[in-house]
Amino acid sequence: FFFQAEDGIRDWSGTGVQTCALPIFLLFLCKHRGKVVSRKQLLGHVWKYHHTLENDTRTVDAHISNLRDKIEANPKQPQYIVTIRNFGYKLIGPAMH
């Protein structure tokens, strides 16, 4: 996939995909490419939640699932957004210029 703030998200085949607030979410992951980002960090940056409950972090999981459905060739075996168990997510893969 590739992402440009002005053009949006393209899936693995190059087709544009419709998203809601996901560009902000994906941009945060892109800025932290290769680093593990916690669910709480994503909630704080994207949704401005600073006091979270365990149930709040499931919002992030749902958005990750939605994003994977749009950009991964096989969302069940993600190649770009990997889960770091009990912590968060990591965006991997080569940077696009």
Salt bridges, closest charged atoms under 4 A:
GLU54 OE2 - ARG58 NH2 2.89
ASP61 OD1 - ARG39 NE 2.67
ASP61 OD2 - ARG58 NH1 2.46
